[in-house]
Amino acid sequence: MLITAPGADALDAAGQVDQAKVLMRSGEAGGPQARQLFEQAAGQGSGAAAYYLGLMFKNGIGGVQDSATALRWLELAGERQVAPAMFIAANMLAGRDAARARRWLDAACALEYPEALLQKAIALQEGTMAYAKDLKQSALYFRMAEHAMGHRQPEP
């Protein structure tokens, strides 16, 4: 059942994202329609729509699970400055493309995304993810993560 409102056929990208989020969370039946609405909104430039579409493909919501397609949507959302998408893309890439993973993690840190700051603090502490071990920088990122947790941005 497609949730509609007066003038729903003329929804802008933000309206499509809002409607698709309701469908996505409504259960299995709403998933395919949510994917369709997110794809339309992403085509109109919505970073949030690309993010949610990436999550749907990553988790197999509303259709088949497809990690490669999920990563493409998440990276597009990252290009549109959606920090959670950058963070998830970094983690999807961590074991296979360290340079891209680090680029996305650094980008999410630049937007003060708490989970990214925490992950970078740990990577600096341990010398992983192609970061040199640096305990001073690690301590700084732990403090930045703690501060960012208190100023969390709303979901896209």
Protein Blocks (a to p, Z undefined) as FASTA:
>chain_A
ZZddehklmccfklmmmmmmmmmmnojklmmmmmmmmmmmmmnopaklmmmmmmmmmnop
oiacdfklmmmmmmmmmmnopaklmmmmmmmmmmmommlmmmmmmmmmmnopaklmmmmm
mmmmnopghiacdfklmmmmmmmmmmmmmmcccdZZ
